[in-house]
Amino acid sequence: MAKFTFEGLSNGNAPEAGKITVYDDDHKPLVLGAEYQLGRTGASGSVYEIASAPEFCVKIFKPQELADRTRRNRLISSLEAMLKMPECMGDRRLCWPLGLVRDEKDMVVGYAMRRIPKDYVTFKSIFYGAKSVSRRFPAWGRRELAQTAKNFVDALIDLEARGVRPADFNAENMVCNERCEVMFLDCDSFMFYERNGTVHTSSMYFPDSAPVEILRDPKVAGRPRSVEQTRFSAAVLSFMLVMTGQHPYTYAGAAFDGSCTGSPAENILMGKCPLGRGAGCQQAPNWYATWSWITGSLQSAFIATFRDGHEDPAARTPLERLSMELGKFAYECARTSERNELAPAHPKPREAHSANAYGPRTCGFAPRVPMQRPYVHRNGPQRNFGFRPYGTLPNNAYRSFGGNNY
């Protein structure tokens, strides 16, 4: 592990009364600025600005996180292993540890990391309906929501290839900006494998996006996470993005009054998902209109995860297919103004459900009619507002709109 120093960051000042001072591997001091809060990073520690380097910040763990020696050694061991993963340290989508910071006694108390730019907002802040989306990003439609979800899933695919899996799928730990770029906070809670096969687990999880096997036995969360568990949590947040905050396990009560009969976590435990034929429960009418305009193949991908995959993890939609379907949905939103509306005034007409290539109004259960390949110019697919006709390029081509610079 390379030596970490404040070269170029430190203002050279001596420790100041009333301000936190940390030290690098050469015991060079750095006086921290104001506390910085975005998302849920305050759960295990506090984040502070670096006045001389606004693109970075420092996370200082809470005393109780470091009080127990076994817990402290495990945390430091995990951070040191993360510092041996240059592909993650260089990924601008991650607030990955960049170096350890110490106190005056040379004890590790936190780490330096990349700071979230000011134009980013948490996923949670746009999960309060169409108005919450328009308040943050006035120019957005469902096209941008779908592309943000796709960029989020693409980042998970890249992390999976590196042996890294987020553990805490809390909507406050993921952020996005107007260009549909996404970033991950709280990376010290990720589960990951070292190159020698050593696994660093995390017991963190968020109940509303956790699969049923974790909710039934929370001890499962402390074991190595499976890709099937990531698929479930990724589908929950992707669904909430394209549905402007509606949770897939929220449904209408017996009186069809739109009230939820239980919390999302309770409904996941019961397997009560209102999507698809024969669900046994229904979406509230105001949410069905939003759902009806989603392409049939993306509806099927969600149903496979939440209905078929509830008890059978192997049935959960792979991340690669979910990414592809989100790209298709984004492309269709660019073509159809009604589909692009954040809050459609009415459900998709029945005739359109039965006449288009996505099948009738059975939420994806009907056999899908193969879609005709779109016209392709002789010089190759042409850029169309950042979206390319799907079926003409590999899946990663959809990253062209609002993609991250990585």
Salt bridges, closest charged atoms under 4 A:
GLU7 OE1 - LYS28 NZ 3.61
GLU16 OE1 - LYS19 NZ 3.75
ASP25 OD1 - ARG102 NE 3.25
ASP26 OD1 - LYS3 NZ 3.11
GLU49 OE2 - ARG115 NH2 3.34
GLU65 OE2 - ARG71 NH2 2.99
ASP91 OD2 - ARG93 NH2 2.84
ASP91 OD2 - ARG162 NH1 3.06
ASP106 OD1 - ARG102 NE 3.95
ASP119 OD2 - ARG179 NH1 3.48
GLU144 OE2 - ARG143 NH2 3.08
ASP154 OD2 - LYS150 NZ 3.39
ASP154 OD2 - ARG399 NE 3.37
ASP158 OD2 - ARG93 NH2 3.01
ASP158 OD2 - ARG399 NH1 3.39
GLU160 OE2 - ARG165 NH2 2.63
ASP168 OD2 - ARG40 NH1 2.64
GLU172 OE2 - LYS124 NZ 3.83
GLU181 OE1 - ARG179 NH2 3.18
ASP186 OD1 - LYS59 NZ 3.36
ASP188 OD2 - LYS59 NZ 2.93
GLU194 OE2 - HIS200 NE2 2.63
GLU213 OE1 - ARG316 NH2 2.96
GLU311 OE2 - ARG216 NH2 2.53
GLU311 OE2 - HIS310 ND1 3.25
GLU325 OE2 - ARG321 NE 3.58
GLU325 OE2 - LYS328 NZ 3.65
GLU332 OE1 - ARG335 NH1 3.15
GLU338 OE2 - HIS346 NE2 3.10
